[in-house]
C-alpha cells in the first residue's frame, strides 16, 4: 500500500514537471514569434510608416516583411524611397535575396524603376545565385512555373539570357500556354545557335546544338496541340523571314517542310522564296516544282497550282518551264477548271497516256472537236481509243454515228460492263425511254463495275419520272446537254418544263447536282431560287446551303441548314445538315 502511494506521488511529480517544461517551451516560442512579428510593421500603417519602422531594426527584419512591403508600395516620396534603398542595402549585407523577393520587386513598377533599389536587389541576387540558370531551373523543377517565368524575364531584361535559359523559358511558356511568346523566343534561340558567340553557354552540347533545338521545337508543337500549331509556326516564320542578316538555308528548308507538313501551304511558299536570298546555288524553280508535286499528291490542288505558277515564274530554262507548265495544267484539270487548263495544254507532255486522254476530254468539253480528233488519231487501237471516238461523235451531236461506232468497235465489245454503260448513255441521250428502261431493268441487284453509280442514278431518276412522259423526255435532254457541256441549253430546258412541283424537283436535283460538280455555283443558285422555300425539298435546301458556303456566305448557309433541321427532322439530309453545322461551329 505504501509502495503504491509512492508510485502515485512519483507519477504526479513527473506530470507537473512535464507540464512546466512544456509551458516554458511554448512561452519561448511565442516570445520568439512575437519578437519576429514585432519586426514587421502592422498592416494598418502606410507604406511610408512601414519603411521608417523597418529602418529602425533592419538586421532583425524577416524577408516575409520585405515581401509584403515590396508588393504593396504604390506611392512614396523620393526621400522615403531613398530610405528603402538604404534599408535594402544594409539588409542584403547579411541576408540572401531569394528569387521570390527579386520577382516581387520586379513586378512592382515603383521598385523596379528606382535605380538604387533595383540594383541593390539584383546585385545581391547575382552574388548569391551562381550560375544564374540553376536557380531558374530549380524553380522549374519545383513547379514554381510562374516565378520561373518572371525570373527569366529579369535575366532577359538584365542581358543575362543564354541558350540554356532561352530553351528553359520556351518550356515554361509552353506550360503557361503563352503561345504568342514562344515564336520570338525560338527565333532568338536559333539565331544565337546559328551565330555562336560568348553568349552561347555550351556551344557543343544540349541545348546548344541545332539538332537538339529542332527536336525541342517539334516537342513544343506536339505539346501545344493542333489549334496552336499554326500560331507558333507562322509566328516563327514571320520572325525568321523578316531578319535581314539571317542566312541559314538549311533552317529555312526545315521550316518550309514543317509548314507544308502541317498544312500551312502559304507559309511554305513564302519560306521557300526566302531561301533564294540565303543560298546562291538554290534551284528555286525545282524546289517549287517539288512542292507542287507534293501538294498535288495531297489533293491540295489550289496550292499545287500556286506552287506550280511560282516554279514557272522562277524557271530559267525550257526544261524547268515545261515541268512547271505540266504541273499547272494537271492542277487545273483536277480542279475542273477546263478553260484554264486548255491555256496550259501546250505544256501537258502528251507523251503521257493519261495527259493525252485528259487533253482530248478537255478539247471535247470546250467544243474543239477538230483538235480532239487530231489527238485521237495518234492513239494506238485500244478500249480507250474506242470510248474516246464514241465520245467524239456524242460531242459532235451525232448520236447515230455514236451508235454505229458502238456496234462496230474493235476492243470495247470485249469489255461487257463498259459496253453496257455506253448503251445506257446512248439510249438516254437519244430519248429512247422504252429501250432505256429495258437496259436499266437488266442491271444486277448489286452492280460492281466502273460507272455502276452513274447507271443506278439514271435508274432512280427514270423510275421517279416514269409517270411524267414530258418530264422524262426533258430530263433525258437535260442529261445529254450537261454531258456535252451545254449548260445553257440544259437550263433553258428546265425553265421551259411545265409540270407539277414533284417532277420539277426531280429535274432540278439533276441539274443542280451537275452544276455544283462543275463549279457553276451562280447557275445552281439561280435554279434553286425558282422554288418557293415553303415547298422546296430537303435535298435542294441542302444543295443551296452548300452553294452558299462555296460563295463564303456562311451566315446565309447556316440559316438554310437550320431550316432543314426544323422542317425535315427525319430526313436523311437533316443528318447531313447537322454534320455541316457542327463543322461550322468548330470553325473548320
PyMOL commands that set and color helices and strands:
alter all, ss='L'
color gray80, all
select helices_A, chain A and resi 2-39+47-55+58-60+63-72+78-94+99-107+109-112+115-128+132-141+145-157+163-175+179-194+210-224+226-242+249-261+265-275+284-297+301-314+318-335+338-343+345-347+353-365+369-376+383-395+399-407+412-414+416-429+433-441+452-465+469-483+487-496+501-517+521-528+538-550+554-567+572-586
alter helices_A, ss='H'
color red, helices_A
deselect
rebuild
show_as cartoon
